[in-house]
Amino acid sequence: MKTILKQITLLVLLITLFGCAQDESSSFESNLGISDQAETNNIEDVDDTELNTFNRMLIKEGNIEFQTQNIDSTYRQVLNAVKDNQAYISSEKTYDGYERFNHNLVIRVPSQNFEALVKSATIGVKEFATKTIEAQDVTEEFLDVEARLGTKKALEKRFIELLDKANTISEILEIEKQIEPLRSEIESIEGRLKFLKSQTTLSTLNLTYYTVQEQSSQFGEQFYTGFENGWNFFVLFFVMLANIWPFILLISGTIFSVKYYKSRFKPTNKR
């Protein structure tokens, strides 16, 4: 009887905890929404200098493409910019495009050094084929995820405290049944929070520079290609002859022998 009463009491406590947690979460999110809205309204009224005082969470991405006269010198300039701004190259590739040779770099750089990297890597560039800089503000999402994580961890802590006080197997199993999905949700929220921190800590610059390859006239190119192909076939012909010379000698000898035999033993016409 006592065991049954304990189980009923425990279930009531569990239900109460869930209700309180939901109320706290709603209240917290509501307060957060008001705070974010007030902060947004304040930001609209300040200039760029004052805006820098706000600790905004920004994901910065840049896509830059330009022509260069010297691939090697531009590469050295970019490497120096990467080194000076504590950045690193996460991807590098070269490829031939239509009438041009391309070199592409994907650079990861601390967000506070992003603008300095762009400036130093493109020194001397007068015209950009492409230049796109984007900054996504994820401050509200970051605060929301952080708040939900705190709420879920507080709820998990309460369940663990109840688990320590549980006296029967059924009580333990019931509490663990509630903890398991909660732990999975906490890990998912932590993963999202880690991703946001990574994206806001390091910015990404996709940098491509290229040289234009001079193209000869269509007639000249076709003439050169035809001459080259003709010479290749000429050489190939003699290589083939060098490989089958025994057969050529045998066939030539056979033909000569047949003609000689026919001419020597050709019957004479008698009248």
C-alpha positions in Angstrom: 0.0 0.0 0.0 2.8 2.4 0.9 4.6 1.6 -2.4 1.5 2.4 -4.3 1.1 5.7 -2.5 4.7 6.5 -3.2 4.3 5.8 -6.9 1.2 7.9 -7.1 3.0 10.8 -5.3 5.9 10.4 -7.7 3.7 10.6 -10.7 2.0 13.7 -9.4 5.4 15.3 -8.8 6.4 14.4 -12.4 3.3 16.0 -13.8 3.8 19.1 -11.7 7.5 19.3 -12.8 6.5 19.2 -16.5 3.8 21.8 -15.9 6.2 24.1 -14.1 8.9 23.6 -16.7 6.6 24.5 -19.6 5.4 27.6 -17.7 9.0 28.7 -17.0 10.0 28.1 -20.6 7.0 30.1 -21.9 7.6 32.9 -19.5 11.3 32.9 -20.3 10.7 32.9 -24.1 8.1 35.6 -23.6 10.5 37.8 -21.6 13.2 37.1 -24.2 11.0 38.2 -27.0 10.3 41.5 -25.3 14.0 42.0 -24.6 14.9 41.3 -28.2 12.2 43.6 -29.5 13.3 46.4 -27.2 16.9 45.9 -28.3 15.9 45.9 -31.9 14.0 49.1 -31.5 17.0 50.7 -29.8 19.3 49.6 -32.6 17.2 51.3 -35.2 17.7 54.6 -33.5 21.5 54.5 -33.3 24.2 55.1 -35.9 26.9 52.6 -37.1 29.4 53.6 -34.4 26.9 52.9 -31.6 25.8 49.7 -33.3 29.2 48.2 -32.7 28.6 48.3 -29.0 26.0 45.6 -29.4 27.4 42.1 -29.2 25.6 40.8 -32.3 26.0 37.2 -33.5 26.8 37.5 -37.2 27.5 34.8 -39.8 29.7 36.5 -42.5 30.2 35.1 -45.9 32.0 36.6 -48.9 32.2 35.6 -52.6 34.9 37.4 -54.6 36.1 36.9 -58.2 38.6 39.0 -60.2 41.1 38.9 -63.0 44.8 39.0 -62.4 47.8 39.3 -64.7 50.0 37.0 -62.6 48.6 34.0 -60.8 51.7 33.3 -58.7 52.1 36.9 -57.4 48.4 37.1 -56.5 48.7 33.7 -54.7 51.6 35.0 -52.6 49.6 38.1 -51.8 46.6 36.1 -50.6 48.8 33.8 -48.5 50.3 36.8 -46.8 46.8 38.1 -46.1 45.8 34.7 -44.7 48.8 34.6 -42.4 48.4 38.2 -41.2 44.8 37.7 -40.2 45.1 34.3 -38.4 43.1 32.6 -41.2 43.5 29.3 -42.9 42.7 27.8 -46.3 40.1 25.0 -46.0 39.9 24.3 -49.8 42.1 25.0 -52.8 41.7 24.0 -56.5 42.8 25.1 -60.0 40.9 24.5 -63.2 40.7 25.6 -66.8 37.5 27.4 -67.7 36.5 28.8 -71.1 39.4 30.8 -72.3 40.8 31.3 -68.8 42.8 29.6 -66.0 41.1 29.8 -62.5 42.5 29.4 -59.0 39.9 29.1 -56.2 40.4 29.3 -52.5 38.0 28.9 -49.6 39.3 30.8 -46.6 38.1 30.6 -43.0 39.0 33.6 -40.9 38.1 35.0 -37.4 35.0 37.2 -37.9 36.8 40.2 -36.4 39.5 39.9 -39.2 37.1 39.3 -42.1 37.1 42.9 -43.5 40.9 43.2 -43.1 41.4 39.9 -44.9 39.2 41.0 -47.9 41.1 44.3 -48.1 44.6 42.9 -48.0 43.9 40.0 -50.3 42.5 42.2 -53.0 45.1 45.0 -53.0 45.6 46.4 -56.5 42.3 45.0 -57.9 40.5 47.8 -59.8 37.5 45.8 -61.0 35.7 42.7 -59.6 33.9 40.2 -61.7 32.0 39.3 -58.6 32.0 40.7 -55.1 29.3 39.7 -52.7 29.5 40.2 -48.9 26.7 38.9 -46.7 26.2 39.1 -42.9 23.3 37.0 -41.4 22.3 38.1 -37.9 21.5 35.0 -35.8 21.6 36.8 -32.4 17.9 36.1 -31.7 18.2 32.4 -32.7 21.3 32.1 -30.6 19.7 33.5 -27.5 16.6 31.4 -28.0 18.6 28.2 -28.3 20.7 29.1 -25.3 17.6 29.8 -23.2 15.9 26.5 -24.3 19.1 24.7 -23.4 19.2 26.2 -19.9 15.5 25.2 -19.4 16.0 21.7 -20.5 19.1 21.2 -18.4 17.3 22.6 -15.3 14.5 20.1 -15.9 17.0 17.3 -16.3 18.6 18.2 -13.1 15.3 17.9 -11.3 14.7 14.5 -12.7 18.1 13.4 -11.6 17.4 14.6 -8.1 14.2 12.6 -8.1 16.1 9.6 -9.4 18.4 9.8 -6.4 15.4 9.7 -4.1 13.6 6.8 -5.9 13.1 3.7 -3.7 11.6 1.2 -6.1 12.5 -0.2 -9.6 9.2 1.1 -11.1 10.0 4.6 -9.9 13.5 4.5 -11.3 12.2 3.2 -14.7 9.5 5.8 -14.8 12.0 8.6 -14.2 14.6 7.2 -16.6 11.8 7.0 -19.2 11.4 10.7 -18.9 15.1 11.5 -18.8 16.0 9.6 -22.0 14.1 11.8 -24.6 15.1 14.9 -22.6 18.8 14.0 -22.9 18.4 13.4 -26.6 16.7 16.9 -27.0 19.5 18.5 -25.0 22.2 17.0 -27.2 20.3 18.2 -30.3 20.1 21.8 -28.9 23.8 21.7 -27.9 24.7 20.6 -31.5 22.8 23.6 -32.9 24.4 26.0 -30.4 27.9 24.6 -31.3 27.2 25.1 -35.0 26.1 28.7 -34.5 29.1 29.5 -32.4 31.4 28.0 -35.1 29.8 30.0 -37.9 29.9 33.3 -36.0 33.4 32.8 -34.7 34.9 32.0 -38.1 33.7 33.7 -41.4 34.1 32.2 -44.9 35.6 33.9 -47.9 35.2 32.1 -51.3 38.0 33.8 -53.4 38.6 33.1 -57.1 41.1 34.9 -59.3 41.9 34.0 -63.0 44.0 34.9 -66.0 42.6 35.2 -69.5 44.3 32.9 -72.0 44.9 34.4 -75.4 43.2 32.5 -78.2 44.6 32.3 -81.8 42.3 32.8 -84.8 40.0 29.9 -85.7 41.8 29.3 -89.1 45.3 29.4 -87.6 44.3 27.0 -84.8 42.6 24.6 -87.2 45.7 24.8 -89.5 48.1 24.1 -86.7 45.9 21.2 -85.4 45.7 19.7 -88.9 49.4 19.9 -89.4 50.1 18.4 -86.0 47.6 15.5 -86.7 49.2 14.9 -90.1 52.7 14.6 -88.7 51.4 12.3 -86.0 49.8 10.0 -88.6 53.0 10.1 -90.7 55.1 9.0 -87.8 52.5 6.4 -86.8 52.6 5.0 -90.3 56.3 4.3 -90.2 56.1 2.9 -86.7 53.5 0.5 -88.0 55.8 -0.5 -90.9 58.6 -1.1 -88.5 56.4 -3.6 -86.6 55.2 -5.6 -89.6 58.4 -5.5 -91.8 58.8 -9.3 -91.7 55.3 -9.8 -93.2 56.0 -7.1 -95.8 59.3 -8.9 -96.7 57.5 -12.3 -96.9 54.6 -11.0 -99.0 57.1 -9.2 -101.4 59.2 -12.3 -101.8 56.1 -14.4 -102.5 54.9 -12.0 -105.1 58.3 -11.8 -106.8 58.6 -15.6 -106.8 55.2 -16.1 -108.4 55.9 -13.5 -111.1 59.4 -15.1 -111.8 57.9 -18.6 -112.0 55.2 -17.5 -114.4 57.6 -15.6 -116.6 60.1 -18.6 -116.7 57.6 -21.4 -117.4 55.2 -19.5 -119.5 54.0 -21.9 -122.2 54.7 -21.0 -125.8 51.9 -21.0 -128.4 52.4 -23.6 -131.2 50.9 -23.2 -134.6 
